[in-house]
């Protein structure tokens, strides 16, 4: 086996965020850039010789080329076998499924999630550990530390493999197994949900539309929704994964999934609409002319969990990210199970799930999932909703309204200011933080500030501390304003403002969210001076 040791220099910008290393495609095309990061990963995880690795991505531009490089490096670093999705395709939840099912040492996932693709777009890479979840901070910190001193990498001097031919191929002494990227995941979904009830619902005339946004979930949705569940051909739209996502932005929200939104608001709208993102871990749920917030979606799934066979025995607990509304907390309280509030980032849920503390998890950023894998899972959430609809035989809107009537409504919205100059975003955060000393007790109209803090989290399983996770302003009536800088973008900074108010009166629960939250929106602007500092009159995205 001809292994080459290639000299390289440290790259100063290879610190992984909560979702791995994300940069523009051009950065990953810089000679030795990808290789240096991958070698740093292999050095840190120190897999025993002969270990098995899972490898795949969302099919975005540069995916195939990166996979060939990683395979040659895995062979040079002593791996005995790599499981690769056919065509280089593996959704993020499917990769977690495969890691767990086959007990591999871990996996490398190539994705920049919901960020745009193409030659001018974004690319990303992350390592998932043997539990199927994203590497914890102690590992990502060690990877970054290693990248800062790396002087060479190991790679096999040979041609690549045929990524489209299912079966075993040899790369030096390492076996490369090209696997069906959908089969294991589809089998898992069929074990969790009542497919016969969903098929009966669809056979009875129930219509749905799933927008794969030319991203990775296209093949998964076609196999499960159209073939296994019997939905008519054409139910899945934009179902062919494309390197540039068809020129779109594969983020399933009301702004970027505009084609689906128009369908669901049309005169002949189907009964149910859903979309997923670039790598398949996010979801948006719609009824006819009705949007379900991710926070409400998590709460509804939790309240109806026992309707799905995989959760018929109940749930151990719920976890939600701090910016996510407290709607799930109310369900947990009624069920008598704990609800954990964690920082944003799915890896924080992993310890809780591994310890058996929680079954369901969710983030307001369109991520929902459970302990079936260790990633959020867009198509899983869609199937859970279909299971609920099949069993309850109500519309999406009716299910949500009845939920509000029982638990109360946490009126909620997120305002995203994307691609802000980094100094402007930092200035806004500093402005709010500087007000913390004088805000408690201050009154803004009907709202009186109860507390202010910068959220920190001590992991109840391993005791690790994560600080600086978002600025919270809590009011005496339970309303909240949260400000947080997102780590998912690659250009400038994304500032997110989360607004939440509780409404117990059923007569007022159906009000438009932006109108109901208008006083909090004004308070947030007054405290942060956002419009003055940024020059922006409105958010880039409102959800």
SEPA-886834 format. One record per residue: x, y, z of N, C-alpha, C, O in turn. Coordinates in pm, whole numbers, plus 50000, padded with zeros to 5 digits. Last residue first. Example, Ala and Ser with C-alpha at 12.3 -4.5 7.8 and 13.67 -1.06 7.14 Angstrom:
<nodes>
512854977550708513674989450714512905000350787513415011450804;513194943150780512304955050780513204967050780514244966850846;
</nodes>
This chain:
<nodes>
460085338351122459405325451136458695325051270458055315051303;461505359550890460635359051007459955345451010459325341450913;464575371150763463615360150770462815361350899463385363951006;465705396250786465835388850661464775377950652464165375750548;463725422050952464565410050949464665404250807463835407050721;463915457250869463165445150897464105433050892465185433950833;465665477850841464315481150884463495468850921462505469750993;469025482050926468015472850875466635476850930466475478951050;470995496251045470395502250928469325493450865468765497050761;472215487851279472385479751158471895486551031472335483050921;471665506551478473035501851460473245494851327474325495651268;468885510951454469825522251450471235517551418471935523951340;467865485251486467655492551360468635504051345469145506551236;468825479151752469205471451635469035479151505469955479651423;468775486452017469105496751916469495490251783470365495151711;467975469652221469155465752142469655476552048470795476152004;465745482152338466865477952422468125475652340469225479252382;464095487052113464485498052202465715494352284466635502352298;463725461552008464415471751928464905483252016465995488551995;462335449352218463625443852174464415454152095465625455452112;460015464952222460925465052338462295459952297463315465652337;458885457651975459285471651998460255472652116461215480452111;458385430752025459275434651913459785448851934460965451651913;456525432652231457855427052260458855430552149460025432952177;454315443852089454945451152201456335446052234457235453952264;453875422951888454315436351852454925444251969455945450751951;452815398051923454165400351976454675414451950455805417651988;450425399051791450415396251935451755399551999451815403452116;451355403251530450565413551597450575411551747450715421151823;452675379351486453445391851479452685403251545453285411951609;450585360151512451715360251606452445373651604452805378751710;447135367051508448385366651432449565368551527449545377551611;445125347551737445605360251684446905358351606447665349051633;444115325951865444245324851720444735337851656444765338951533;443755331052135444885322752095445115322351944446205318751899;441655343852247442725352352191443885344252134444885349852089;439995324852346439405334852257440455343552190440195349852087;441525310452528441255304752395440705314952297440925313752176;444015324352718442615326552681442355321052540442895326252443;446725322652757445885311952812444445312652763443735302652767;449685328752607448275332652601447405320952645447345310552578;452955341252652451985330552679450575336152675450285346752732;455485349652416454485354152513453465342952531453135335952435;458655355852277457705345952327456775352352431457225359352522;461165358252033460135365252109459065355352150458615347352068;464535361151944463425352051972462455359252066462865365352164;466735370651700465955375651813464725366751826463955365151731;469955365051576468595360151590467955365851716468555365951823;472285374251340471745377451472470295373051476469505376751389;474945362051170473485361251176473055363651320473425356151410;477665378351004477075372351125475565372151110474965380851047;479685370550720479195379950820478675372550942479185361950978;479155338450608479415352050561478835361850661477625361750686;478345314450692479755315250654480125329350609481285331850576;476195303650969476515310450845478005310650817478825307550903;475865292251219475655283851101476025290550970476155283750869;475905303651469477185299051415477045291451286477985284751245;474165333451569474165319951515475525316551458476225325251405;473775350651865474505350251739474565335751693474965326851768;470725360252019471805350552004472455351951868471785354051767;468345370252255469215374052144470395364552139470985361252242;465015368352361466335361952359467095366952237466535367652128;462455377052572463195381252454464575374952466465225376152570;459375364052706460835364052695461275371152566460555371152466;456815361652964457275364852829458805365552827459445367452930;456095359053226456615347253158457055349653015457605340652951;455465382153350454335374053305454775361553230453945354253176;457925394353399457205388553512456025379753469455625370853544;460385384653152459415393853209458565386653313458485374353315;463825381753068462575375453111461675385553180462145393853257;466145380452833465425390652909464065384652942463235382652853;469245365352759467825363652791467305375652871467955380352964;471615357952519471175367952615469665366852635468905367352538;473575328152492472485336652446472005345952556471995342152673;475705314152595474845307352499473655315652452472805310652378;477905316252778477755325452666476825320152557477125321552439;479025282052850478575295552886478455304152760478845299952651;478875250352962478825257952837478235271652870477085272652912;480555225953148479905239053150479995245553013481075246252954;480015191453235480685201753156479855214553154478625214153157;478825169953365479245181453445479925192453368480385202153429;477705148553238479165148653250479715160753325480925161753346;474905152353297475495139053286476995139453308477525131653387;474025178253298473715170053417474345156253413474335149053514;476045204753206475515191953161475265182953282476185180153359;475105236653263475955226153319475325212753283474195209753324;475005265753079474415252453098475455242953154476545241453098;473905299953057474955289853068474305276753109473205276453166;472855330252912472535316452947473775307652950474595307752858;473055358853069473705352552956473665337652986474375332953075;470055376053181471275368253200471845363853064471195365152961;467615392753376468435392853255469635383853281470185383953391;464215393953501465635390153509466295391953374465635392553270;461845409053477462085401153598463565397753613464115398453722;460385438253357461515429053348461745422253483461835428753587;457045440853267458015444453369459135433953369458855421953380;454785453453034455815443353061456825448653162457385459453145;453095472852947452525462553034453555452253079453215443053154;455685495452917454245493652897453715483552997453855485353118;458185483153071457985487552933456505485152901456115474152862;459935488453373458675485553307458665491353166459065502853143;462535472353559462115483053468460835478853395460675467153359;463345450253697462415459253763461895470253674460905476853707;466435448953526465505442353620464655452453697465175461953756;468155468553386466865464053333465945457553436464745460453434;470685475553473469565484453506468205479453460467185485653492;472425455153396472465459953535471225467953571470765467553685;472045450853121471595440753217471525446153360470645442153437;473015467052926471785471352993471365462153106470425465253179;475145453952812475425465752893474215470952967474355478653063;473875435352654474575430752775474855442352869474815440852991;473035452352448472045445652534472695441252664472135443152772;475525460452344474555470452388473545464252484473245470052588;476635436252267477275443852374476325454352430476315456852551;474925429752055474975421052172475605428352292475135426852405;475545450951883474185449351933474185440752059473525444052157;478245445451831477855457851898476455457151955476205462252065;478135421851690478765421851822478385434251901478225433652023;476905431851458476235421751539476805421351680476065420551778;478945449551374477605454551405476855444751494476255448651594;481055432651326481205442651431479855448651470479645452351586;480105416951114480375410651244480475420851356480045418251468;477355427950925478785429350956479055424351097478295427351190;474915402150870475275415050930476795416150939477455405950960;473745379250754474875386050688475085400250739475405409250662;470365383050880471455375350821472515384550759472225395750718;468405383051135469105393451061470385387151008471375385851080;465375367751210466775365751171467275377751092466655382050995;463165362951462463545372751361465045371351334465875373351422;460665340451556462105343051548462365352751434461865350951323;457915337451788458475340851657459975342851669460505346451775;454915327451957456365326751938456765331051798456035328651701;452845320052224452955327752099454445330552076455135335552165;451935292952357453155300852367453355307752233453945302252141;448685287152466449535289652350450755297952390450625308652448;447335259452654447685273452636448625274952518449275265452475;446565233152656447825236552724448095251552730448995255952801;444035231852530444345223452646445535228552726445515228452849;444125249952323443005250752417443305242852544442875246652653;446365240952183446415253852253445295254752358445515259752468;445285217052081446435216552171446525229552251446715229252372;443345226751914442915218852031444065217652132443835217352253;445025238851727444085247151805443595239651928443435245552035;446375216351622447115226851693446185235151779446515238251894;444245202151506445095195751607445825206251689445895205351811;443265220651320442415216251432443245209951543442975212251661;445445222351142445015234151218444175230151338444345235651447;445465196251037446635201551109446215213251197446585213851314;442295179851101443225187451019444405192051104444355191751227;441885146051224441605160351230442575167351136443575161451094;442455119251281441515122851175440985137151192439785139751176;444175105751451443205115051508442155119851408441065123951448;445745088551294445045083351411443955092851462442915088251510;446745104251090446065091751057445255086451173444195080451153;448005124651232446855127951148446045115351114444815115751109;450095109751348449095116551433447835119551354446725117251402;451455101651116450935091651209449845097751298448795091651319;452225126551016451305118150938450675107251024449495103951008;453985134051222452765141751199451755133651118450555133951148;455945114551179455235115051308453935122851293452895118651344;456845121350926456135108650944455385108251076454315102251084;458095145650991457005145450895456175132650911454945133150911;460105136651163459065145751214457855145851122456715146051169;461605121150980461005114851098459865123551153458795118551185;462595140850814461565131850762460875124150874459695121150864;464455154050994463355160750928462255151550883461085154150911;465945150551288465545142151176464275147751110463175146351163;468935154951482467575158651448467235152351314468125149051235;470715125951594470645138151516469175142251506468285133851519;470875100151684471445110751767471625123651686472575131251708;467825080751674469175083851627469725094551719469115097751821;465805076751857465995066451754467335068151683467915058351636;465275096952033466395088252065466575076951965467425068351985;464325123351802464155114851920465355105851935466335106951861;463545156751681464035143151672463785135351799463125140151891;463735186951492463005178451587463535164351573463935160251463;464335219751392464935206651418464145199251525463925204351634;463775246351346463185236251257463835222551273463865214651178;464825260751558465405262551425465015250951333465825246251253;463965253451805463085262251729463575264251586462815269051502;464505218651859465025232251854464075240751770463465235851675;464005189352064463665198751958464315212251975464635216652085;463405154752146464205166952153463795176452042463285172151938;462375126552340462125136352234462945148952256463145153252370;463465112652557463135105452434462995115052318463445112052207;465855114452826464865120352736464645111252616465505103352578;467535098052978466785108653045465665114352957464635118553009;469335079052892467935075052908467065085552973465965082553020;471855086552832471595083252972470145079152997469775076153111;471595093252567472405081552601472155076952744472225065052774;470075116852597469475104952534470255092352570469655082052600;471925133552722470635130852786469985118452729469405110452802;473995134152535474245128652668472945124852738472855114552804;472635146852314473175133252306473395126852442473015115352463;471945173152336470915163252364471475149152375470865140452438;474195186152254473835187352395472735177652434472595174152551;474305182651982475185174252063474855175152212475175165952288;472685201551862472115188451891473005179951981472505170952049;472315233851968473305224251920472885210251961472755207352080;471785257452225471525253452087472665244352039473835247052066;471705244452566472145253752462471715248552324471345236952309;468565232652715469985231552681470405242852587469555249952534;466355221852948466655233552866468155233952842468935235252936;464265193452983465585199552999465745211152900465335210252785;461665180953162461955188353039463245196153063463315204553153;460445149253293461285161253297461395167953160461235161453056;456925141053319458295137653281459125150353282458565161253271;454165143853344454935140053461456345135553429456925127353500;452515153253152452895139153142453665134353265453815122353287;452405179853226451185171853234451485156953228450805149053292;455075187353182454485188553315453245180053330453035173753434;455345183452908456115175153001455515175453141455455165253209;453685203952819453315190152793454045180852890453455171552945;455135225652906453775223952956453285209752933452565204153016;457485223552763457545222552908456165219652966456025212153063;456725229052503457015215152539457065213152690456735202352740;456505256952519455315248852492455535234352531454635227852585;458525275152553458245266252666456995257852643456465252152739;460495277452247459455281652341459205271052447459605259452432;464065278552221462785272252186461735275752290462045276752409;466465287752326465595297252255464235291552215463345299252180;467455263252455467005274852533466125284452453465125289052506;466115232952313467145243352322466575255552393465365257952391;464745206352509464605216852408465755226652423466295228452533;463735173352582464775183652589464525193652478464155189952367;461715151952779461845160652663463035169952687463295173852801;461335116952875461485131152900461635138652769461665132552662;460465091752810461215093652934461315108252973461375111553091;457155083752693458475089952674459135092352809458465094552910;455225054052608455475066952670456885071852647457705064752588;454805031652462455025029752606455315042852678455615042752798;454725040052199453465036252264453595034652416452625036252489;456595046652021456555054652143455315051452226454905059252313;456305031551796457635032151856457685039651987458695039252058;453595036251719454015023551782455365024251851455545018051956;452085066751812453035060151723453545047551791453905047951909;450615076752018449875072251900450775065051800450275058051712;452265087152211451805073452230451005068052112450735056052106;452605114352141453655104552112453145090252118453565081852038;451185137352168450545126452093451495114752068451215106151984;452805155152300451475152552357450795140552292449935134252353;455025155652128455155150252263453805146452322453665136052385;453895167951902454425154351892454525147952030454165136352048;453295192852017452215184351966452675169851954451955160651991;455895202352079454905200452185453775191252141453335182752218;457075203751824457655195151927456625192152036456495180652080;455355223051711455455209651654456015199751756455485188751772;455845245951858454545239451872454595225151819453955216151874;458445250551760458215248951904456895241851930456815232752013;458035254051485458785242451533458605239851683458595228351727;454635263251411455985267051453456725254551501456095245351554;452835256451132453085251351266454505255351306455465251351240;450625275350935452025272250966452145267751110451635274251201;448105272150697448435272250841449865267550862450255257050812;446885266450454446945280350500447365281850644447025291850707;446635234650559446065243650459446045257950513445295261050605;449715231250743448395226850705447885235950596448645244250545;453195222650762452125231850722450805224350708450775212750667;456425221350895455105214950891454045225550861454005236150924;459785215850814458715225750831457385218550808457245210750715;462905203650942461585201650884460715213850905460875221251002;466265189850919465295199850961463955197450891463895190050792;468005171450813467775170950957466775181351008466465181551127;468815170550544467715162150590467425162250738466675153750785;470605187650434471115174550476470055165950543470365155150594;468875209350344469975204150266470395190150304470525181450217;465525201350472466615210150433467715202750358467535191350314;461985196650395463205193950470464355201650408464195207850303;458465202350439459725204050366460865200150456460745200250579;454955196850390456175196150470457375198050379457305195850258;451395197450426452605200950353453805200350445453685203050565;448115185250382449325185550464450515188950375450625183850264;446025186050205445725186150349446955188750435446845193750547;446655209149928446485195949991446245197250140446265208350194;444795236249784445875231649871445605217449921444465214049953;443505251049587443395236349586444495230049672445055219749635;444175277449638442755273549643442585258449650441635253549711;447215279549845446415280449724444995275249742444655269449845;448935275750047448025287150062447095288649942446285297849937;450465254849961449625252750079448655264250106447685262650179;451805266649743450915255249722449945253749838448755251749818;453315286049878452305290249780451315278949752450115281449740;454965269250028454055278550097452945283050002451785283950041;456455256649826455535248849908454515257849977453335254449984;457855279449734457025271549643456015263249721454835262949685;459325288749954458185296649907457285288749812456075291149807;461235282650148460405271950091459135278150033458025273450057;462215307150241462965299950138462195288250077462485284249964;460185316850421460815325350320461415317050207461145319650090;459375297450595458355304150516458935312850407458245316050309;461835270950561461075280750637460145288250541460145285550421;464135250350517462675248750516461965258550608461545255050718;466585258150299466235260450439464715260150449464055268950393;468295258350059467585246550113467315247550263467735239150341;467785280449820468365280749954467645269650033466485271550070;468425271749471467655276349585468445276149714469615272249718;469675260149262469815274649275469055280349393469035292449413;469395233349298468545239749199468595254849204467685261649158;471425226949472470045226949522469105234449428468155240949471;473775222849347473505236749387472095238349439471595249449451;473715195449303474875201249372474655215549418475255220049516;470525180749385471385187649290472525194449365472345198849479;468245153849421469325161949481470225167949373470635160949281;464945155349327466255151149278467335159749342467355171849320;462475165849408462985153949474464335149049427464845139349482;460555186049382461985189449390462755178049455463575180149544;457965168949563458415178449462459885181949488460375180949600;456025141249610457325146949644457755156249532457885151949418;453775135949459453605140949595454885147449645454855157649713;454435123949225454355138449223454085144449359454135156649375;452375095749264453575101449205453395116449192452335121249152;450495093649575450605094449429451945100049383452565108049453;451585072449845451155085549797451345086349645452275080249592;452405048049958451425048049850450905061449808449875062149741;454345042250137453075046950192452015048850083450845051150114;456425033049974455995024850087454635029150143453865020750190;456495053049761456515038649736455935030749853455045022549833;456105079349872455415075249750455375060049734454335054549698;457475079050123456155085250108455415080049985454235076649993;459895063450084458995061350197457585066550168456615059250185;461085070549835460975056649876459905054749983459105045549974;460865098749838460295091049728460085076449768459045070549740;462315104950068460875107750063460205099949950459085095049967;464895096749992464275091150112462755092850107462005083650136;465495112649767465405098049754464715091449873464025081349856;465245139449901464475135149786464365119949773463255114749768;466935147650101465805139250139464955134650021464035126650040;468965164649999469245150350019468015141850047468035129850021;467355186849762468375183549860468325168649890467715160949816;465335199949631466485195149552467665191749643468825193549606;463315202149821464145213849794465425210149717466465216549735;461355184649886462715180649922463735191349888464905189849921;458235188749999459235196049920460625192249969461035196050079;455325170649980456615171450048457625177949954457835173149843;451925171650029453005176249942454265177450024454295184250127;448905151850035450035158550096451045162649990451015157749877;445535142250095446565146850002447675154050077447415161550171;443315115650145444175125750210445315129350115445985120450061;441915094450038441835107449971442645118550034442665129749983;442335069950149441025075950167440885089850107439845096250122;444985064650116444045057650028442655063850035441875063149939;445955079250334446235083850198445265077350098444785083950006;444995063250546444655077550538444825082550395443945089350342;446255039050488444795039750487444325054150475443365057050403;448915046550530448495042350397446965043150383446445047350280;448775051250804449065062450715448655059050572448115067450500;448275025550897447295036050923447515047950830446555054050783;450625012750812449335008250760448255018950781447425021050694;452645025350955452575027550811451225023150755450725029150659;453115038351232452055029651186451835032051036450965039750996;456665039151311455375045251280454395035051222454795024651169;458995024551360458555034651457457125039151437456435042651533;459655007951153459545001851286458955011451389458485007151494;459905025250943458775016050940458585008951075457475004551106;462315037651010461075045351014459855036151019458885038851090;464105016150965463945021751099462635029451111461925028051210;463845013350688463495002050776463265006950918462345002450985;464905037650605463495034750579463005023250668461885023650718;467615034050684466795044650744465305041750725464525043150820;468435013050520468505011650666467605021850736466925018650833;467925024250251467315011950302467305011050455466245008450514;469305046850153467945048350206467485036350287466725038050383;471735041850036471685051950141470345052950212470245059050318;473185011349988471945018549959471765028950069471655025250186;476795014449995475515009250044474355017549991474515029149955;479915003649925478925013249879477555007449911477184996849861;482594998250119481294992450090480315003550052479935011650136;485904992850092484925003550076483604997150035483514991149927;488474980050288487264977150212486354989450211486084995450315;491964984950262490694989050323489524985750231489574988350111;494414981650148493954970950237492584973750298492094965750378;493534998449859494644993149937494164981450019493564972149965;490394995249852491275006749838492495003749923492505006250044;488004974849698489164976049785489954988449749490154991749632;484444973049726485644975849647486804977349744486594980849861;481204959149740482524960949802483594963449697483644956749594;478154977249650478974965449672480344969249727480614980849755;476944998249394476724992049525477534979149534477584971249440;478445023449232478265008949222478155002849361479125002249436;479095049849260477745046749216477445031849211476295027949188;481725054249319480755057249424479335053149386478455052949472;484475037149258483215040149190482125041849295481655032149353;487405053049402486485041749383485255046549306485045058549291;490615066549290489465065349380488625053149348489055044149277;494105056549270492865061849215491725059749314491855052149410;496665065149513495945055849425494735062749368494365073649413;498265068449777498565072949641497945062949543498615053749497;496635077750071497005066749982497175072249841496335079649791;498005100050310497025097250207497545086150115498735085450086;498495119850598498725107050532497625104450431496445106450460;500025151950655498885142950656499235130550573500145130650490;501765175650869501685166550755500395158250765499765157650870;501585192551085502645195450987502595186250865503315188650768;499465208551318499655197851220500705201751116500695212951065;498735227251498500155223051501500455212451395501595207851385;496065232351468496955243951486498425240251484499285248951469;494775208251469494945215151341495925226751349496535230451249;494685203251746495565195251661495825202151527496945202051477;492755221751823494105222651878495095214851792496225219351769;490545211451682491075224651650492505226351702493355231751632;490275187051814490525187351670491115200751629492075201351552;489685195752072490935188452050491295188151901492475188751866;487175206952027488275215452074489625208852050490595215452012;485785183951957485975194451856487065204151898487805209151813;485945170152204486565164552084486785175351980487855176051920;484595186552379485955182552416486685176452296487905177552286;482065189452258483015200452253484445196152287485395201452231;481235158552077481095168552184482225178752179483215177052108;480195151651744481275151251842481065161951949480745173351915;476795141951696477915151051671478945150251782478605148451899;476005106151724475765120451740476995128851711478105123651702;476495079251724475765084751610475565099651616475005105551522;478155069151905476735069051943475865074551831474635074451842;480685073151794480085059951785478645059151831477965049351801;480445106851654481055096351733480265083351723479265082651650;480995125351359480035119951456480655107851524481315099551461;482465154351233482675140651278481595137051379481325144551473;481835173850937481815171751081482025157051111481805148351026;481985199650696482405186250736482315185250888482675194650959;480745218650414481005216150555481385201850580481135192950498;480285247150201480595233150219480895231050367481265240550437;478395270850002479075266250124479315251250121478655243750050;478845285649675478125283449800479015277949910480225280249912;479885287149430480025299149512479385297549649479375306949729;479205261649332480615265949334480865278249421481935279549481;476595249149561477125253749432478545258649445479055259849556;474295259249826475365251349767475825257149635475495268549601;473275275850136473265273949990474465265949942475515265850007;472555257250441473215268150369473215265350219473175253750178;471585237050597470605244750522471225256250444470495264350386;474475218450597473075218550642472175226350548472025222650432;476785214150473476655227150538475185229550571474705240850573;478425182450487477235190650469477455204350531478205205950627;479455151450534479805163050454478555171150425477705166850346;480415133150811479275138050735479695150950665480225160050727;481955104550922482205118050872481045121750781480735114650686;481625084451220481355087751081481705102051049481755110651137;482595055851420482035069251403481775071851256481715062451176;482955029151445483705037951534483155052051531483255059351630;479705012451423480985017251370481685026451471481075030951568;477334996651451478314997951559479675002651512480694997351557;475294995751272476434987051245477554988551347478614982351333;473445013651382473015000251344474204990851331474134979251374;474915037651420474355030451535474015015951499474285006851578;475585044951158476625043951261476125035151376476835026251423;473015046251043473975036050997475085034051100475475022751127;471885068251181471245054951183472235044051148472305033851215;473595088651103473525084951244472915071051260473375063051342;472935088850831474305085750872474345081551018475035071951053;470285097150850470565083650799471985079450835472215067850866;470555123650943469955113451030470215099250982470345090151063;471995133750706472585134050840471905124050935472605116551003;471875112350417471345123350498471985122750636472475112250678;474245104950189473705100250317473145112450388473885121850416;475835099149883474655104649951474395097350083474325085050087;477685089649709478155098849812477045104749896477275114149971;476575070749553476645084049498477175094449595477125106449568;475585053549846475705053449700475645067649645474785075549683;477475059750140476195060150071476395060849920477285067949873;479875037650268479635050150195478275049350127477955039450062;481805025250518480475024150460480115037550398480065047650468;485025012450525484235024650523482915021650453482895016150343;487464994250710486254994150628485585007750638485565013950744;489794998650848489644985950778488464985650683488444977950588;492105025650877490735020650884490635007850801491285006350698;494725036350853494505023550920493085018850935492865008651001;495275058550706495295059950852494805047550925494505048051044;494935052650444496305055350488496425056250639497515054950695;492155050550436492975038650409494395040550461494985031250516;491495077150485491085067050581491905054350563492315048050661;492505089150253493135092250381492755081950487493585078250570;490785078950063492225076150049492965078950179493935072150212;488375089850164488575075350153490055071950145490525062750213;488825117150134488695111650269488885096450267489475090850359;488885119549852490055123249932489995116550070490985110850116;486275111649790487415104049736488685106949815489465097949842;484795131549920484685117649964485865109349913486405101049986;485415154449772485865153549911485815139149961486705134850035;484125148449531485585150249534486125148649675487165142349697;481425147749611482085135849557483605136949566484285127449604;481005174749702480785163049788481555150949739482265144449816;481075196849545482355192549603482215180249691483205175649749;477725205849600478925207649519480185204649600480325209449713;475875181249794476165194649746477475194849667478245185249669;475185157349907475225158149762475535171849707475475173849586;475385154450177474085158750125474085160849974473105165649918;477325124350246476965138350258475665141550188474945132550145;479475100050412478485104450313478145118950335478615125150431;480635072450594480985084450518479885087650417479425078850345;481775054950880480665058150790480985071450721481525080450784;484305030650950483895044650943482695045650850482595038250753;485785006051155484845009451048484375023751063484095028451173;489264996651219487945001851256487105005051132487615006451021;491864988851173490804980051127489404984851158488434977851127;493275002751466493484997451332492364987751295491974979351376;491155025151650492015013351643492135008351499491195009751420;491185060451605490465047851587491445036051582492475037051516;491655087651704492565076251727491835062751718491855054851812;490585112551710489695101451744490455088451762489975079251828;492875128251640492195130051769491345117951806491375113351920;493645119951384494625119851494493935120251629494355113451723;491295124351238491785110751256492795109851370492795100051446;491155152851254490085144351307490605130351336490395125051444;493515159551121493345163651261492255155451328492385151551444;492905149750869493995143550945493905147151093494175138851179;490855167750803490555153450817491645146350896491345137850979;492305191850789491245190250889490935175450912490775171151026;494085186150581494605189550713493535187750821493815182750930;492355181750363493205170950412493715173750553493775164650636;491245207050319490405195950362491235185050426490885179750532;493765220150251492845225050355491965213650409491945211050529;495505213050045495765207250178494745211350285494845206750398;494675240849845495485228649862495745225550009496155234150087;491325250849864492715254849888493545242249912493145233749992;488785241649868489575238649749491025243349760491855240249675;487645251650093487955237350093488755233149970489345222349968;487275277950007488205275150117488605260550118489765257250141;485315275549810486665279949773487675276949882488825273849852;483005269949953483635259249876485075262849843485955254349847;483165285650276482855286050135483585274550065484635269950110;482675264150563483335275050492482775275450350482015266750309;482395248050870481695252950752482425264950694482745274550764;482795221051075483535231651007482795235450880482585227150792;480075214851309481255211351233481925223551171481655234851210;478065227351451477695218151343478885214951254478715212451134;479215244051631478305233951684477905223751579477455212851612;482405246051460481315251651539480435240451591480845228951597;485935239951454484565235551427483565242751517483825245051634;488455259551330487745256451455486325252251423485565260251369;490305266751133489645253651128488995249751261488985238051298;491955288251073490505290251075489745277051074488635276351020;494655285151038494205291451163492695291851178492185295251285;496315256450944495355266550902494695272051028494225264551113;499735246150933498475247751007497595258550943498095268750894;500895230350630501025240550734499715241650809498665238450754;502335198850527501335209450521501635219650630502515217550713;503645170950345503835182350436502715192650419502225194850308;502305138950327502365151950259502565163050361501765164650453;503155107350278503075116950389503335130650330504445133750287;501485080850115502305092950105502085101450229500965102550279;501495046550079501045057750161502015069350146503225067750164;500725020949900501605032449882501035044549956500195051749902;500874988150000500005000050000500905012350000501735014150089;
</nodes>
